[in-house]
Amino acid sequence: MFTDEQRILLLCGLLVQKESALQQAVNLNEANWMQLLKIANQLWLGTTLAHQLATSSIWINLDDELQTYLDSLKEFSQFRNKELKSLAVQIQTLLNEHKIEAVWIKGGSALFNGIDTPTGKRWMMDLDVLVDDSQMEEVVNLLIDNGFNVDFDIKQAFRSASHHIPPIVSPDGKFGVEIHRNPLSFKSEKYLSSNEVFEGKIHLDMDSVWGWQINPTQQVIHALVHDQISHGHFNANAVHLRYMLHLCWLVTIFKDSIDFNKVADTISDLKLIEIVFYLCWKLFGLDTPLTKQHSLSGEKYWNMALQNQTDNKWSFKNGTIIERFRISYSPENLHLLYGNETPLWVAAIYNTFRLLRRRLTLKHWKKICKRTDHTARAGMMWIIYLNK
């Protein structure tokens, strides 16, 4: 019988192919595998788990049904991320043709800088790209002229104080593209500004074109601030595993190019630094110059996060989902999306339809999965798990 903590530790071990976790997984029965898969899918880590198991030493020991399911997730994420890469290249080509300088952030750069290797390992929500504030309107109009769609008040979005406008939808309707005027929310600008990003940017090889990405040190700062401070996970005693794993991938890929002293000085909250890097070590085995492997504060934070989960606050998932819905229905966001002249109660109804319209149906899932039935079935299982 597994405790919640044991399941999370096992999942994290499998996500980085820890040998002890792999040997433990060999002996799991069907019920335990279902629990593990359910947690992984709820945390948007199902595709990562599939990729890691498929290249692990225990793959041949897994039963055929489990292999088929994991292959489905792997195939789906590969197909999705390949399409996202093509979309990013299309956008970068347009920007280059019009001599517009942009910097890819978060998943947009991860698709090309080695983090999403093999393709599909990192689950992608959308694309994020930073442009100069003075060129935002030009970029949006350029995308619209090339078949992209918007479902919000453009003029209102440009006037808003948000660090990015609502997602612009790709011509095929599958993906969102967020155009940023700032890498972080304006309340977090002191940690990393747009000017600092553009001054420190480095080249990004996007297969057939060249683009830009944030430099490695700033990527670590951005990952820490975006997740722990801007989204409030640190103050809520929440452990956002997907973002924490992304941080571990960043450090692993760019370790020799990261100035960890600058990371600590910029964040300035030594307790946050100690706890986050302790958890990265405890869960994923990441060791850095900032890691304290015997952190009382880190262990206390971890135990509180587990307690929150036991109390059905679910620090590993629902805290983030609830916060996103709260923001989505805030008066500021509703005015941004539907204009100040729209009554809030009407805007809330519009927003509900907008969110429901983005739920993937079985028909749509089959279409984007090349009509591969077992992949569509796996995708639908994933949605069911996410919405339980």
VENBELPE-V106320 format. One record per helix or strand. SS is the DSSP state (@ for helix, = for strand). FROM is the first residue (numbers start at 1). LEN is the number of residues. Records with the same first field share a line. If there is no record, write none. Layout:
BEGIN
SS: FROM-LEN + FROM-LEN
END
This chain:
BEGIN
@: 4-12 + 19-8 + 30-13 + 46-9 + 59-3 + 64-34 + 107-4 + 133-13 + 154-6 + 186-3 + 194-7 + 216-15 + 241-17 + 260-8 + 270-15 + 296-15 + 318-11 + 331-8 + 344-14 + 362-7 + 373-14
=: 102-4 + 127-5 + 149-1 + 164-1 + 168-2 + 176-5 + 202-5 + 209-5
END
